[in-house]
Amino acid sequence: MRAVVLEETGGPEVLKLKEWPDPEPQAGELVVDLDFSGVNFMDTGTRAGFLPLGLPLVPGVEGAGRVSALGEGVDGFAIGDRVALLSDSGGYAEKIAIAADRVVPVPDDIPSDVAAATMMQGLTAHHFVTESAPLTAGETALVHSAAGGVGRLVTQLLTLRGVRVIGLVSREEKVAAAKAAGADAVLVSSGGDFVGPVMELTGGEGVHAVFDGGGATTFWPSTEVLRRVGTLVYYGPLIGDIPEVRMFDLPKSIKVTYAVFSDHIHTPELLRQHTGDLFDKIREGKLRIDITGRYPLGEAHQAHSDIESRRTSGKLLLDPSR
């Protein structure tokens, strides 16, 4: 099969399209012929060597397609079933072998591209708003990168809960996307210069929660705009330096969480429950998955260049058929 192989860490140019052995399912695994694979910012961290994974490897942590082989002991799936999946690696390929408990069925009325685009970012956003900072109607949140893949979904899910959302975007041309996701107000900021405008928008009170994927440069400004006992949901350690935090430096008795959805969605039952809720919201027209870039498998390097440039918004996918 064809796969994008990482043999050394570095820039986007180290992603190479190669022939790779077809996967064989082990006990408890199944093989999925992938229709689409998602591109995530965390993939750039894998490529750059920030994550301790052995080489060579095929990057990519999500996708959707059809089951083509079953390993011993796999129940509940059949050859030809449409499925979506989460994996530690292996997604940038035509096929993937994966544990059955990391696979979910895809309803007939959910297209494969939408299913693939929902898994990592959708579950991350769902975890943020239901577990990390479950805000309620009338409260206010600040969402960084509100036009990005995770940011758009966080904004939509918060809006469904009746939360007022202030969105941050890096460029003026991204304002419309953040507003379309439901942000009540949108600020253009490329660093930490949002503190004054956010405090003005909240009458000096600050927000109840900040969802910050902006990296180290925004960490401390995000703490400044929180009101007393507010929550900073931080998910940006692959962007620049990781901030060092002393407990006595945290203001206003705020709470800080580095949210990893695998700690919340840690069983197959929970995985199906949360993806089911996301698929229901998509089906009902309450949640929109904005796929803004589709690349042939061999252009994974271009997808990485684009996502790191901050020129993109929404979700990027690889198409293994091209």
DAQUIRA-V830223 format. One line per field, one symbol per residue. burial: I if it has 24 or more other C-alpha atoms within 12 Angstrom, else O. A space follows every 10 residues. Layout:
# DAQUIRA-V830223
burial: ???
This chain:
# DAQUIRA-V830223
burial: OIIIIIIOIO IIIIIIIOOO OOIOIOOOII IIIIIIIIII IIIIIIIIIO OOOOOOIIII IIIIIIIIII IOOIOOIOOO IIIIIIIIII IIIIIIIIII IIIIIIIOOI IIIIIIIIII IIIIIIIIII IIIIIOOOII IIIIIIIIII IIIIIIIIII IOIIIIIIII IOOIIIIIII IIIIIIIIIO IIOIIOIIIO IIOOIIIIII IIIIIIIIII IIIIIIIOOI IIIIIIIIIO OOOOOOOOOI IOOIIIIIII IIOIIOOOOO IIOIIIIIIO OIOOOOIIII IIIIIIIIII IIIIIIIIOI OIIIIIIIII OO
